[in-house]
Amino acid sequence: PPPPPPPPVAMENPNVAHGNEFDQVRVFFATDRKAGADGGFGGERGAEVSYGSVFVSIPRAHEVGAIERPSVWKLEFSEDPRKHMMIVRQSTTDRDDFFAGMRATLARGGSEASFLFVHGYNVAFDDAARRTAQITYDLNFRGAPVFYSWPSQASLQGYTTDENNVQWSESNLKAFLLDYARSSGAKDLYLIAHSMGNRALTGAVKALFAEHPELKGRFKEIILTAPDIDTDIFKRDIAPALTAGCDKVTLYVSDGDKALLASKQVHGYPRAGDAATGVVVVPGIETVDASGLDTSFLEHSYFASSGTVLKDIRKLVLEQLRAAQRGLEKLSVSGADYWKIGL
């Protein structure tokens, strides 16, 4: 009999360049922020969507879930790529080269997957880049990682301005999602949003499915983390529209999220990502309770800062396992099932 075929050769991650002192992660971006004279992107609205890529350093001592930054407590007053995650290089390009770069990354990594991350309130462009790079590195994601950055003011005092801007960005994001679905070259597209970014993403996806019904089923999974969205509006208007166009939607919630508690106090109604007043369970959506896994003051960024939650997202995205297959605890409320990640 002929000899058995050789085992497949593991391909290098095309997004990671290994160095002697630190690694670098390349992530793609699209943004409707206005470009500054220095080529950076601030908190003003841009006239059009800009495209490009960012290289972020990953220190040798990187810990899963962490974004290493200079600390005055360690007498660190400037960035050092050997110790910190920092933007090493950034470049802009046109739309055609942007998608060509994505397709080339997929080919080099032997992957058919891409994820798009939409950040939340109080996030600068550079912060969004670092977070996307951290997720890519910690998941060892070999597809094409992309983040969409809307013009957040990156300040605690900018909440109402951010609310206006995230609504303003919705139509731009919808147009980008249409292009992303048609031109990225990826078969499996994952959409991930955090906090206020869920408003732009869910609104854009809802409109996209209504205007382009041929895209129903195009997205592999929609992942909503700590959404700062009115719970009643989410249940009545948003969830049915998402599940009508995508049969795999996951909602991550927590009962200790102080940022969403503050949002509830501002708006007068609970938020969909806040489990303190009750876990949101909607037909067609798998709700995962991540309470108690974030040790930060706000307990708001557990989706990317907790190694336990990242492990669950890894199983969800890379292994394509549903909640019942990921070793989660099955619970129920009012006869409806949801899942909890153990400590």
C-alpha positions as CSV (number, residue, x, y, z in Angstrom):
1,P,0.0,0.0,0.0
2,P,1.2,3.6,-0.6
3,P,2.6,5.4,2.4
4,P,0.3,7.7,4.3
5,P,0.3,11.3,3.3
6,P,2.6,13.5,5.4
7,P,0.9,15.6,8.2
8,P,0.0,19.1,7.2
9,V,2.7,21.7,7.9
10,A,1.8,24.3,10.4
11,M,1.9,27.7,8.8
12,E,3.4,30.7,10.6
13,N,1.0,33.4,11.7
14,P,1.1,36.0,8.9
15,N,0.1,38.7,11.4
16,V,3.1,38.2,13.7
17,A,6.8,39.1,13.1
18,H,9.0,37.6,15.7
19,G,12.1,39.6,16.8
20,N,14.9,39.2,19.2
21,E,13.6,41.8,21.7
22,F,9.9,42.0,20.9
23,D,7.3,40.8,18.5
24,Q,5.2,42.9,16.1
25,V,1.6,42.3,15.2
26,R,0.0,43.8,12.1
27,V,-3.7,44.6,12.0
28,F,-5.8,46.3,9.4
29,F,-8.0,49.3,10.0
30,A,-10.8,51.3,8.6
31,T,-11.9,54.6,10.2
32,D,-14.1,57.5,9.7
33,R,-12.1,59.7,12.0
34,K,-10.5,62.8,10.5
35,A,-6.8,62.4,9.8
36,G,-4.5,64.9,11.4
37,A,-1.5,66.7,9.8
38,D,0.8,64.1,11.4
39,G,-1.2,61.2,9.8
40,G,-2.8,60.2,13.1
41,F,-6.5,60.0,13.8
42,G,-8.2,62.0,16.5
43,G,-11.7,62.5,17.7
44,E,-13.1,64.6,14.9
45,R,-15.4,63.2,12.1
46,G,-13.8,62.6,8.8
47,A,-15.2,63.3,5.4
48,E,-14.6,59.7,4.2
49,V,-13.4,56.3,5.4
50,S,-9.7,55.9,5.6
51,Y,-7.9,52.5,5.3
52,G,-4.5,51.2,6.4
53,S,-2.6,49.0,8.7
54,V,-0.8,49.3,12.0
55,F,2.2,47.4,13.5
56,V,2.0,47.0,17.3
57,S,4.9,45.8,19.5
58,I,4.4,42.9,21.8
59,P,7.0,42.7,24.6
60,R,8.6,39.4,25.5
61,A,7.0,39.5,29.0
62,H,3.5,40.0,27.5
63,E,0.7,38.4,29.6
64,V,-2.5,37.1,28.0
65,G,-5.2,39.8,28.2
66,A,-2.9,42.6,29.2
67,I,-2.0,45.7,27.3
68,E,1.4,46.7,28.7
69,R,1.8,50.4,29.0
70,P,4.3,52.8,30.7
71,S,3.7,53.0,34.4
72,V,4.7,55.9,36.7
73,W,4.8,53.4,39.5
74,K,7.6,51.7,37.7
75,L,9.2,55.0,36.8
76,E,8.4,54.5,33.1
77,F,7.8,57.8,31.4
78,S,8.1,56.8,27.8
79,E,7.2,53.9,25.6
80,D,9.7,51.1,25.0
81,P,8.7,48.3,22.6
82,R,10.7,45.8,24.7
83,K,8.3,46.5,27.6
84,H,5.2,48.0,26.2
85,M,2.6,47.6,23.5
86,M,3.1,50.6,21.2
87,I,2.5,51.5,17.6
88,V,5.8,50.9,15.8
89,R,4.6,51.8,12.3
90,Q,1.3,53.0,10.7
91,S,0.4,53.4,7.1
92,T,-2.6,54.4,5.1
93,T,-3.6,53.1,1.8
94,D,-6.5,53.2,-0.7
95,R,-9.5,50.9,-0.6
96,D,-8.2,48.5,-3.3
97,D,-4.8,48.0,-1.7
98,F,-6.5,47.5,1.7
99,F,-8.5,44.6,0.5
100,A,-5.6,43.2,-1.6
101,G,-3.6,43.2,1.6
102,M,-6.3,41.3,3.4
103,R,-6.5,38.7,0.7
104,A,-2.7,38.3,0.7
105,T,-2.7,37.8,4.5
106,L,-5.3,35.1,4.2
107,A,-3.3,33.3,1.6
108,R,-0.1,33.4,3.6
109,G,-1.8,32.1,6.7
110,G,-3.8,29.5,4.9
111,S,-6.9,30.9,6.5
112,E,-10.4,31.7,5.3
113,A,-11.3,33.8,8.4
114,S,-11.4,37.4,9.3
115,F,-12.7,39.3,12.3
116,L,-13.8,42.9,12.5
117,F,-13.6,44.6,15.9
118,V,-15.6,47.8,16.7
119,H,-14.4,49.5,19.9
120,G,-16.5,51.3,22.5
121,Y,-16.7,54.6,24.3
122,N,-13.6,56.5,25.6
123,V,-11.3,54.8,23.2
124,A,-8.6,56.5,21.1
125,F,-7.5,55.2,17.7
126,D,-4.2,54.0,19.1
127,D,-6.0,52.2,21.9
128,A,-8.2,50.4,19.5
129,A,-5.2,49.3,17.5
130,R,-3.4,48.0,20.6
131,R,-6.5,46.1,21.7
132,T,-7.0,44.5,18.2
133,A,-3.3,43.5,18.2
134,Q,-3.6,42.0,21.7
135,I,-6.6,39.9,20.7
136,T,-4.9,38.8,17.5
137,Y,-1.7,37.8,19.4
138,D,-3.5,36.1,22.3
139,L,-5.8,34.1,20.1
140,N,-3.0,33.3,17.7
141,F,-5.4,34.4,15.0
142,R,-4.1,33.5,11.5
143,G,-6.7,35.2,9.5
144,A,-7.1,38.9,8.7
145,P,-7.7,41.0,11.8
146,V,-9.5,44.3,11.2
147,F,-10.8,47.1,13.5
148,Y,-13.2,49.8,12.6
149,S,-12.5,53.0,14.6
150,W,-15.3,55.6,14.9
151,P,-14.5,59.1,16.3
152,S,-14.6,58.5,20.1
153,Q,-13.4,61.5,22.1
154,A,-11.3,59.1,24.2
155,S,-12.3,60.9,27.4
156,L,-14.7,60.2,30.3
157,Q,-16.3,63.6,29.8
158,G,-17.0,62.9,26.1
159,Y,-19.8,60.4,26.7
160,T,-22.6,62.4,25.0
161,T,-20.4,63.4,22.1
162,D,-19.4,59.7,21.7
163,E,-23.2,58.8,21.7
164,N,-23.7,61.3,18.8
165,N,-20.6,60.1,16.9
166,V,-21.3,56.4,17.2
167,Q,-24.8,57.1,15.7
168,W,-23.2,59.2,13.0
169,S,-20.8,56.4,12.1
170,E,-23.5,53.8,11.7
171,S,-24.1,54.5,7.9
172,N,-20.3,54.6,7.3
173,L,-19.9,51.3,9.0
174,K,-22.8,49.8,7.1
175,A,-21.1,50.7,3.8
176,F,-17.8,49.3,5.0
177,L,-19.5,46.0,6.1
178,L,-21.0,45.6,2.6
179,D,-17.6,46.1,1.0
180,Y,-16.0,43.9,3.7
181,A,-18.4,41.0,2.9
182,R,-17.9,41.3,-0.8
183,S,-14.2,42.1,-1.1
184,S,-12.2,40.8,1.9
185,G,-11.7,37.3,0.3
186,A,-12.6,35.7,3.6
187,K,-15.2,32.9,3.8
188,D,-15.8,33.1,7.5
189,L,-16.4,36.7,8.8
190,Y,-16.7,37.4,12.5
191,L,-18.1,40.6,13.8
192,I,-17.1,41.7,17.4
193,A,-18.2,44.8,19.2
194,H,-17.6,46.2,22.7
195,S,-19.7,48.5,24.8
196,M,-21.1,51.5,22.9
197,G,-19.6,50.1,19.7
198,N,-22.4,47.6,19.7
199,R,-24.8,50.4,18.8
200,A,-23.0,51.2,15.5
201,L,-22.5,47.5,14.7
202,T,-26.0,46.3,15.4
203,G,-27.6,49.3,13.7
204,A,-25.4,48.8,10.6
205,V,-26.0,45.1,10.4
206,K,-29.7,45.5,10.9
207,A,-29.9,48.0,8.0
208,L,-27.6,45.9,5.9
209,F,-29.8,42.8,6.2
210,A,-32.8,44.9,5.3
211,E,-31.3,46.5,2.3
212,H,-29.2,43.5,1.1
213,P,-31.1,40.3,2.0
214,E,-28.6,38.3,-0.1
215,L,-26.1,38.9,2.8
216,K,-28.2,37.0,5.2
217,G,-26.0,34.1,6.3
218,R,-22.8,35.8,5.1
219,F,-21.4,36.5,8.6
220,K,-20.2,33.4,10.5
221,E,-20.9,34.9,14.0
222,I,-21.8,38.2,15.6
223,I,-20.3,38.6,19.0
224,L,-21.7,41.3,21.3
225,T,-19.6,42.1,24.4
226,A,-20.9,44.3,27.2
227,P,-23.3,46.1,24.9
228,D,-24.3,49.6,26.1
229,I,-27.7,49.3,24.5
230,D,-31.1,49.7,26.2
231,T,-32.3,46.2,27.1
232,D,-35.8,46.7,25.9
233,I,-34.8,48.1,22.6
234,F,-32.3,45.3,22.2
235,K,-35.0,42.6,22.8
236,R,-37.7,44.2,20.7
237,D,-35.8,45.8,17.8
238,I,-32.3,44.5,17.5
239,A,-32.1,40.9,18.4
240,P,-34.8,39.7,16.0
241,A,-33.1,41.6,13.1
242,L,-29.7,40.0,13.9
243,T,-31.0,36.5,14.3
244,A,-33.0,36.8,11.1
245,G,-29.8,37.4,9.1
246,C,-27.2,35.4,11.2
247,D,-28.0,32.1,12.9
248,K,-25.0,32.4,15.3
249,V,-25.0,35.3,17.7
250,T,-23.3,35.4,21.1
251,L,-23.9,37.9,23.9
252,Y,-21.4,38.3,26.7
253,V,-22.8,39.9,29.9
254,S,-21.6,40.5,33.5
255,D,-23.2,41.6,36.8
256,G,-20.2,43.7,38.0
257,D,-19.8,46.0,35.0
258,K,-19.6,49.5,36.6
259,A,-19.5,51.3,33.2
260,L,-22.9,49.8,32.2
261,L,-24.2,50.6,35.7
262,A,-23.3,54.2,35.2
263,S,-24.9,54.2,31.7
264,K,-28.1,52.9,33.3
265,Q,-28.1,55.8,35.8
266,V,-27.7,58.2,32.9
267,H,-30.4,56.7,30.7
268,G,-32.8,55.5,33.3
269,Y,-33.0,51.9,31.9
270,P,-30.8,48.8,32.2
271,R,-28.3,47.9,29.5
272,A,-28.2,44.7,27.5
273,G,-24.7,43.8,28.8
274,D,-25.5,44.4,32.5
275,A,-26.6,41.2,34.2
276,A,-27.0,42.9,37.6
277,T,-30.7,43.4,37.0
278,G,-31.2,40.1,35.2
279,V,-29.5,38.2,32.5
280,V,-30.8,39.0,29.0
281,V,-31.9,35.9,27.2
282,V,-33.3,36.2,23.7
283,P,-34.4,33.4,21.3
284,G,-31.6,32.7,18.7
285,I,-28.9,34.3,20.8
286,E,-26.5,32.4,23.1
287,T,-26.0,34.5,26.3
288,V,-22.8,33.9,28.2
289,D,-22.4,35.2,31.7
290,A,-18.8,36.3,32.4
291,S,-19.4,37.7,35.9
292,G,-16.5,37.8,38.3
293,L,-13.8,37.3,35.7
294,D,-12.6,40.9,35.4
295,T,-10.5,42.2,38.3
296,S,-10.2,45.8,37.0
297,F,-11.9,48.7,38.6
298,L,-14.7,49.0,36.0
299,E,-15.0,45.3,35.1
300,H,-15.9,46.4,31.6
301,S,-13.3,44.9,29.3
302,Y,-13.4,41.3,30.4
303,F,-14.0,40.1,26.8
304,A,-10.3,40.8,26.0
305,S,-8.6,41.3,29.4
306,S,-9.6,38.0,31.0
307,G,-7.7,35.0,29.9
308,T,-10.7,32.8,30.8
309,V,-13.0,34.7,28.5
310,L,-10.4,34.8,25.7
311,K,-10.1,31.1,26.0
312,D,-13.9,30.8,25.5
313,I,-13.8,33.2,22.5
314,R,-10.9,31.1,21.1
315,K,-13.1,28.0,21.2
316,L,-16.0,30.0,19.7
317,V,-14.0,31.5,16.8
318,L,-11.1,29.2,16.1
319,E,-12.8,25.8,16.9
320,Q,-16.3,26.9,16.0
321,L,-17.8,25.3,19.1
322,R,-21.2,26.4,20.4
323,A,-21.8,27.1,24.1
324,A,-22.9,23.6,24.9
325,Q,-19.6,22.2,23.5
326,R,-17.3,24.6,25.4
327,G,-17.6,23.2,28.9
328,L,-19.8,26.1,30.2
329,E,-22.3,25.8,33.0
330,K,-25.9,25.7,31.8
331,L,-28.3,27.8,33.7
332,S,-31.9,29.0,33.1
333,V,-34.0,32.1,33.8
334,S,-37.8,32.1,33.2
335,G,-37.5,28.8,31.4
336,A,-34.8,30.0,29.0
337,D,-31.3,28.7,28.9
338,Y,-28.0,30.7,29.2
339,W,-24.4,29.8,30.0
340,K,-21.9,30.8,32.6
341,I,-18.1,30.8,32.5
342,G,-16.6,29.3,35.6
343,L,-14.0,31.1,37.7
